[in-house]
Amino acid sequence: MIIITMLLYSVAASFIANSYILVKQMPQSLFVLLPVFLFVNLFAGCFIIKTRSKTLRICYHGTVLLASFYISVILSIICQILLAINPNNNSLFWESLVFCIGVNFIIFWNGILCVYLTSAQLGIKLRIIGIICGMIPIANLVALFFIIKTTTRECLFEVKREQRNRQRYGQEICSTKYPILMVHGVFFRDTKYFNYWGRIPKELEANGAKIFYGNHHSASSVADSAAELKARITEILSETKAEKVNIIAHSKGGLDCRYAISKLGLSDQVASLTTINTPHRGCLFADYLLSNISPDIKNKVANAYNSTLRKLGEPEPDFLAAVNDLTDASCKQRDPEMPTPKGVYCQSVGSVLTKASNGKFPLNLSYHLVKHFSGENDGLVDEASFQWGEHYILLRPTGECGISHGDMIDLNRQDLSGFDVREFYVNLVSDLKNKGL
């Protein structure tokens, strides 16, 4: 339906753009062409897409206009060439050309402004490429093709997600018995301005989940972070009157939670622990970096980080303590001291990248280093380090993209081909509900 819609609007745009001769011979045709032109520019695609989101409607509207412009330009070139080769139509050709350019100009700028202002998936890179290539023949059409492809996929993806949520509205498939505590990894904080978990919490809440956050420091030792989480869990239980919490923890957060449960006596307050891309057996490349970088450089980096975080309000950040607790040596020493707790459902999730370029900076750089030492990895943690607990899920890419350490928490808010991160967490939490947790 969407492709047919784009073709219909493309035909309309192409006809209007090349209708100068018709208008000149039959001025009354403007009474038909002008309303059609206005309709295309104001409502293209708006009556086809099924969404409640105004932003998504505008994005789709812009996408249809750009697709119409794209096809119209190709057809217009052919029409104007045919008109130009007739020597008797010289003045008529120039008038028609100006008319054609004007029509396509309006359609293009209407469309490009709509998608630039509303698309979440274009990103800065593709927007800049579009601007740079805008005045370069051929290159501008190539760039426009990728813009249209990206926004079309975005619209289809979001519409499908909305339809799925409408179909299960009221079922509250993520309404677990115990509240969900989401625990971030190292070097991040839980803030209201930038959610560490991207679009995931909102999707879980839309399906009935009750979400809380760890609110612990960004860089501390595992033991110190665990102590903070213990206090946070006590606070949540007091607020909700619940007996336990379900924990979903990413990266180092998984180690912090394991320590809190096993060493700080929280097993009776935790119903389940799901670790996401957690280095249970450490990161061998971290040992390599720490042992090969000079103490002066390590201290300078640590001091710069700690100083910055203090200015932002964090009282006692400890960069080196956090990093040292992620090494292969530290994790292997600590792992036997934190056995799988009885009475707590424990599971782990991991993912892998296929090539460095699929990971955002700096994961595209660290990928090769981790691969050299440990093989398959997500850009930071190797596959052999993920598995823990009674159930293990390894996510392998169905396409070329791969799933990075950051992709697993929707850090870049990017829709990946073959992997819907929001729906993955909906299914994850829904499974906890089905287990009575």
Secondary structure as UniProt FT lines:
FT   HELIX           2..17
FT   HELIX           20..25
FT   HELIX           27..29
FT   HELIX           30..43
FT   TURN            44..48
FT   HELIX           54..84
FT   HELIX           87..89
FT   HELIX           90..118
FT   HELIX           123..133
FT   TURN            134..135
FT   TURN            137..138
FT   HELIX           139..167
FT   TURN            168..171
FT   TURN            173..174
FT   STRAND          180..183
FT   TURN            186..187
FT   TURN            196..199
FT   HELIX           200..206
FT   TURN            207..208
FT   STRAND          211..213
FT   HELIX           222..240
FT   STRAND          245..250
FT   HELIX           252..263
FT   TURN            264..265
FT   HELIX           267..269
FT   STRAND          270..276
FT   TURN            280..281
FT   HELIX           284..292
FT   HELIX           295..311
FT   TURN            312..313
FT   HELIX           319..324
FT   TURN            325..326
FT   HELIX           328..334
FT   HELIX           335..337
FT   TURN            342..343
FT   STRAND          345..351
FT   HELIX           356..358
FT   TURN            361..362
FT   HELIX           363..374
FT   HELIX           383..385
FT   STRAND          391..395
FT   TURN            405..406
FT   HELIX           407..409
FT   TURN            410..412
FT   TURN            417..418
FT   HELIX           421..434
FT   TURN            435..436
//
